[in-house]
Amino acid sequence: MNIGMLIVALIGGAAGLLSTLYLLVSLPTVIVWKIYRRFRYGYSLNQ
């Protein structure tokens, strides 16, 4: 296999892994934060 293609595949795989990890952490965090603000301050979940 060409070394250039291997490097491109590794960079693409790392980018996909990082974006997946970001979504895995950020979405539940935002949902929990909105629920916390709802009960603590009475804000709407849509704000």
LINPE-V236179 format. One record per pair of residues at least 6 apart in sequence whose ideal C-beta (glycine too) atoms are under 8 Angstrom apart, sorted by the first residue. I is the first residue (numbers start at 1). J is the second residue. Records with the same first field share a line. If there is no record, write none. Layout:
BEGIN
I=J, J
END
This chain:
BEGIN
34=45
35=45
37=43, 47
38=44, 45
END
